[in-house]
Amino acid sequence: MQKMNIICFLSLFVLFMFQIATPSSDDYGLSTEYYNRVCPQALPTIKRVVEDAVAQERRMGASLLRLHFHDCFVNGCDASILLDQTSTIDSEKNAGANLNSARGFELGGPSWEVKLGRRDSTTASRTTANANLPSPFMDLPALIKNFKDQGLDEKDLVLLSGAHTIGFAQCFTFRDHIYNDTNIDPAFAGHLRSICPRVGDDSNLAPLDPTPSSFDTKYFNNLMKKRGLLKTDQVLFSKGETGELVSEYNEDQTKFFEDFAKSMIKMGNINLLTGNRGEVRDNCRRVNSQ
């Protein structure tokens, strides 16, 4: 097989694990048929690898989706998150939101035709990762600004946060919310305190919604009951557009799936590297010149 852009691994798992397809165009010089020409076995190979990984560990689907998000928010979807630390690369793996947590469920949910042909970055930036990746402690205005800085609006914020319908979070990310915030169901907070004490056990896990292996609308239903696990989840159900969208997607799973796919495509087009920009790495963990 010819060399292939490793970032497609981060994007394409959704294509094979979910059910509803949405159309895409060939904007930005990308094509949904790119690998049909340059590497016909690419997509079947990725499909097999991802299905095997998810079969071995149900959390892997959510972890791959998170990894894709954390790559796209740092100078675009350019596989910079995969680069190891070197004398010239300040690896994004060491950023606060990634260190000891970024990693690669039987899923059902939206899918879309992924635009292919991206190139890999030749650098990475831990500083940019620390600045650009949203913190689980942000309030709503900070979240809105964080997404706006990436060209994403409040609708994208709610939709992409909806990815928290799958997966788990570590205790340190929700401790402040369950002990100090008032916009949380008391019984729910009490249950979480049995998992996450005030001090210690930072890596203890809690599900992001009641069905962490199913891509559904339970996440939005949880927010309406004040049972969002993270502060950044629960603040979405506030007055204004984000609260209205939470209610809308709670009532209409089909619309959530369709709109989620559109926002994923939009996020995937942040700061694209195509043509002569970037490179196709021989080893996804380091640039070709090293």
N, C-alpha and C positions, 0 to 999 in steps of 0.2 A: 504494500500500500504506500502511496506517496505520502509525504508529510501533510498533516492537516492541522488547522488552527485549533489548539486545545480548548479555546473558549467555547467552541460549539458543544463540547461535553457538558459545560455548565448550563447551556441554554437548551440543548436538545432533549435532555431527559424528560422535560415536560411534554414534548411532542409525542413521546412514546408511552408515557405513563397516564396521560389524561385522555378525555373522550371527545370533547366537542371542538371541532376545528373552526378557525376563523380565517378569512382571506388575508393575504398580505400582498404588497406590491414590491417592485424591484427598485425602490427609491435608494438613494445614497450609493448606487453602484453595486448593491448586493443582489443576490438572486437566491430564491428558494431551491433552485436546481443546480447550484454551484458545484456541489460534490458529485453530481451525476457525470460531470465532465472530467474533473480532475482526480477523483478518487471514488469510484462507484461503490466500493465496499465500506465507505466511511459510516453511513447511517446505519446499516445492519450491524456493524461492529459496535457502534456506540449504544445501540438498542440492547444488544446482548450484554455488554458490560454493565450498563445501568440496571437492567432487570436483575442481573446476578447480585449486584451490590445491594439493591433494595430487598431482595429475597433473603440475603444473609443478615441484614439489619434494617428493621422497619423505619428507623429514624433517618436513614440516609437520604430519602427523598426530600425531607424538610431541610436537611443540612445542605444539600446541593442547591436548593432554591435560595437559601440564605447566602451561600457562597456567591451565587450569580448576582444577587442584589449588592453584596459588599464589593464586588468587582466593579459593577457599573457605576456606583456612586463615587468612585475615585478615578477621575479622568476617563470615564467611559468603560465600555465592555471590551477590555483589551488584554485580559489575562494577566494583568500586573499583580494581582493577588497571589498568583502561583509562584512568583519569583522568590528564591531563597535569598537570605542575607549574604552579601559579599562586601568587599572593600569599597565598591562603587554603588551598590544597591542597598538602600535602607528599606528592608522588606516590609510590606504591608501586613505580613503575617504577625508582626510584632506590635501592630497598632492595638489600642485598648479594646476596640470592639472585636478584634480577631484573635488575640493571644489566648491560647488554651480553649478557644471556643469555635473558631471557624473549622469546618471539617466537611469532608466528602465521604414501610407502610404500604402497604398496598394502597395505592392512590386512585382516586377518581375525581375528575374535575375538568377544567378547561384545557384546551390545547390550541396550538396555532401553527401555521407554517413559518418556521424560523428562517429569517433572512441570513444567508450564509455568504462567506467571502471576507469576513473581518480578518485583520492582521493583528499580531501580538505586539504589545508595547516593548520597547527596549530599555525601559526603566520602571521603577516603582517609587512610591513615596509614602513612608509611614506618617510623615507630617500631614500630608493631604488626607490620608485615611482617617487620622485622628480628628481632623477638622471637618470632614465631609460626612462621615458615617453618623447617622442619628443615634443619639444616646437614649437608653431606656428611661432616662430621668427627665427628658424634655417635657415642657408644657406645650399646649397646643400652638401658640404663636411661634415658638421656636421650631416646632415640627413643620409648620406651614412654610416658614422661611427656609428651612433646610431643604425641603423638596423643591421650592421655587428656585433655589440656587442651581438646581439641576435641570431646570426647565419643566418641572412637573407641578401640577396644580393640586387643589384640595381634593378633587375627585381621584386623582392618581394616589394621593396619600392614603385615602380610605381603602381604595382597591388593593394597593400593594401591601398595606397593613393586613388586609384580609388573608394574606399568605400565612398568617399566624393561626389559621384554621388547622394547620398541621404542625407537629413538632412540640418541643419542650423548651423551657428556659431555666437557667441556673438561679439558685436562691439569691445571689448577690444582685441580680438584675431586678428583682421584685420586692426585696426586703423593705426598702423605704416605703413603697406603696402600701404594703399590708400592715405596717406599723404606724405610719404617720399620716396617710391620706384619709379624708373623710368620704370621698366618692367611691366607696367600696362596700359591698354587702357584708355586714358584721359576721355572719356565719361563714361566708366564704373566706374572709380574712382569718377567722379563727382556725379553719381547716389548714390554711396555708402556713400559719404560724407553727403548726405541729410538724411541718416539713422543713420550715426555714426559721431557725431560732434567731434571736437578735444578734448573736455573736457566733461565728463559726459555721461550719457546714456550707460554705459558699457555693459548692458545686452540686448540692442537692437539686434534683430536678422536679419540676411541676409541669403538667400539660398546659399548653397555651389555650386550649379549649376542651370541652368534655369528650370530643372524639378526635384525638390528636393524630390518628392514622387515616382519617377520612377528610377529603377536601369538600367541605359543605358550608353552610351558613351559620353553623352553631357559634362561630366566633362573634358574629354580629348580635345574635340573640343573647350571648353572654354579656356583651357591653350594655345592652338595654336592661339587664338585671343587675348592673354594677358588679359584674364578675370578671372584668378584664384583668388578666394576670399582671400585665405591665402598666405602669403609669401612662406610657405612650399609647397603650391600647384604650384605656378607659377614657382618656381625655377626648377621644374622637366623638364620644356620645355627649356632645355639648350643644348648646344652642348655636344655630347657624347651619351652614352648608354641610359640615361633616356629620353633625347629628342627623340631619335629614337623610343623608346618604346611607348611614348605618341602618336607619329604619327601612329605607327602600330596599337595600340588598338583603336584609333579614327576611323580607317578604317575597323576594323573587330570586331564587337561586339561578335560574337560567340567565337572567340579566347580569347577575354577579359574575358568572362564568364568562359571559361574552365580553363584559367590560374589563374584567381582570386581564384577559388575553390582550386587549387593546393597550392597556397600561404597561404590560410586560413588553410589548413591541416598542412602545414609546420609550421606555427606560433603556431598552436594548440599542436605541439609536443615539444615546448620549455620546458625544465626542468620538465619533467613529474613526477608526484607522482603516483606510482602504487604499488601493492602488500602490503607490511607492512609499506610503507612510507606514512605519512599523516594519515588522518582519514576520516570517513563519518560523518559529523556534524549532531547532532540532531536539532540544530537551526543554520541556515546558517549565522547568524550575530555574533555568538560567538563559541569559541572552546568548546569541550565537557567537559573539566576539570573545566570550570568556572560555 
